[in-house]
Amino acid sequence: MSKNLSAIKRVQTSLRNNLRNKKYKSSMKTILKKTLENVSNLRQSNVQINEVQFYISKSYSKIDKAVKKGIIPKNQGARKKSMLSKEVKKILISQLM
C-alpha cells in the first residue's frame, strides 16, 4: 500500500469510478437482454410492438449515455447498437415468414 497521499486518493477514485462503471454496464446489459427477449417473444406472447420500440429506444439511449460518459468506447457503442439492430431485424423477419 502506498503512503503517498496522491496515490491513495487515486486508488480511492479509481475504486469509486470502477463501481459506478460496473453498475452502469450491468444496467446496460440488462436492458439489452430485455430488448432481445421482448423482440423474440413478440409473436408468442402478448408483448405489444410499442413495448418493443420502447425497449429498443431505451437500449440505444443507455448505450449513447455510456459512450458520452466514457464508460465504453465510441466504437464499442456503435458495435452494440449495430448488433442490436441486426438481431431485431433478423428476429422480426423470421417471425413474419
KAURKA-V949036 format. One line per field, one symbol per residue. psi: psi as a letter, one per 30 degrees, with the letter a starting at -180 (. if undefined). burial: + if it has 24 or more other C-alpha atoms within 12 Angstrom, else -. A space follows every 50 residues. Layout:
psi->???
burial->???
This chain:
psi->kkfkeeeeeeeeeeeeeeeeeeeeeeeeeeeeeeeeeeefgeeeahklee eeeeeeeeeeeeeeeeeefgelleeeeeeeeeeeeeeeeeeeeeff.
burial->-----------------------++--+--++-+++++++-+-------- -+--++-+++-+++-++---+-----+--++--++--+---------
